[in-house]
Amino acid sequence: MLPRRLPLLAVADVISSLNLDSHQVRRATSAMEHIVQRAFARRTGAKRHLNYEEFADTVPECHWSLMFEVCALIHLERFAEAYALTSAARALHRSPAPTTGPPVERESTATTRSYS
């Protein structure tokens, strides 16, 4: 059975395109859930007070489907495709690192600003 947070249309597309059987779907689902459980065990800061269900609810739908597809590719031993998909997703969803001070300006913009 698929987790309730997994978007069914996206999963159906992955199952169809990769031609997964029920055993492969179970393996990918199990691996995906293991990833979220590990993330839950390592949670810090603002998410520390959340229980597992609340934490899992904070994972965006697109990340659930991405994890499912990557896990399915890995179990199919299509490692290069899994790596490419993961790398592309990281590049798209890269968020700036939190800083304690003011943002650092690039030299090119710093020299064109007037501070008078």
C-alpha positions in Angstrom: 0.0 0.0 0.0 1.2 3.5 -0.9 1.7 6.1 1.8 -1.1 8.6 2.0 1.2 11.5 1.3 2.5 10.1 -2.0 0.7 11.8 -4.9 -1.0 9.0 -6.8 -0.9 10.5 -10.3 2.8 11.1 -10.1 3.4 7.6 -8.7 1.3 6.1 -11.4 3.3 7.9 -14.0 6.6 6.6 -12.5 5.2 3.0 -12.1 4.1 3.1 -15.8 7.3 4.7 -17.2 9.6 2.4 -15.3 7.4 -0.6 -15.7 7.5 -1.5 -12.0 5.9 -4.6 -10.6 4.3 -4.7 -7.1 7.5 -6.0 -5.5 9.5 -3.1 -6.9 6.8 -0.6 -5.8 7.0 -2.0 -2.3 10.8 -1.8 -2.2 10.8 1.8 -3.5 8.1 2.8 -1.0 9.9 1.2 1.9 13.2 3.0 0.9 11.4 6.3 0.6 9.8 5.9 4.0 13.2 5.0 5.5 14.6 8.2 4.2 11.9 10.3 5.8 12.3 8.4 9.1 16.0 9.1 9.1 15.4 12.8 8.4 12.9 12.7 11.3 15.5 11.2 13.6 18.0 13.9 12.6 15.5 16.9 12.8 16.8 20.0 14.5 15.6 23.4 15.6 12.1 24.4 14.7 11.0 20.9 13.7 12.3 19.3 16.9 8.9 19.5 18.6 7.0 17.7 15.8 6.0 14.1 16.0 6.6 11.8 13.0 3.2 12.4 11.4 3.5 16.1 11.7 7.0 16.0 10.4 6.0 13.9 7.4 3.2 16.3 6.7 5.8 19.1 6.2 7.5 17.2 3.3 6.2 18.7 0.1 4.3 16.4 -2.3 6.9 16.9 -5.0 9.6 15.6 -2.7 7.6 12.5 -1.9 7.2 11.7 -5.6 10.9 12.6 -6.3 12.0 10.2 -3.5 9.8 7.5 -4.8 11.2 7.8 -8.4 14.8 8.0 -7.2 14.4 4.9 -4.9 12.8 3.0 -7.8 15.6 3.9 -10.1 18.2 2.8 -7.5 16.4 -0.5 -7.0 16.4 -1.0 -10.8 20.2 -0.3 -10.6 19.8 2.7 -12.8 22.2 4.7 -10.7 23.2 7.3 -13.2 19.6 8.3 -13.8 18.9 8.4 -10.0 22.0 10.6 -9.5 21.0 12.9 -12.4 17.5 13.3 -11.1 18.7 14.0 -7.5 21.3 16.5 -8.7 18.7 18.4 -10.9 16.3 18.5 -8.0 18.9 19.9 -5.6 19.9 22.5 -8.2 16.2 23.6 -8.6 15.3 23.6 -4.9 18.6 25.0 -3.5 17.8 27.5 -0.8 20.2 30.1 0.5 21.9 29.2 3.7 20.8 31.1 6.8 23.2 33.8 7.9 23.4 35.7 11.1 24.8 38.9 9.6 23.7 41.1 6.7 23.8 39.6 3.2 27.2 39.7 1.5 27.3 41.7 -1.6 29.1 40.6 -4.7 32.0 42.8 -5.7 30.3 43.8 -9.0 27.2 45.2 -7.3 29.1 46.7 -4.4 31.2 48.9 -6.7 28.2 50.2 -8.6 26.2 51.4 -5.6 26.3 54.9 -4.3 26.4 55.2 -0.5 26.1 59.0 -0.2 
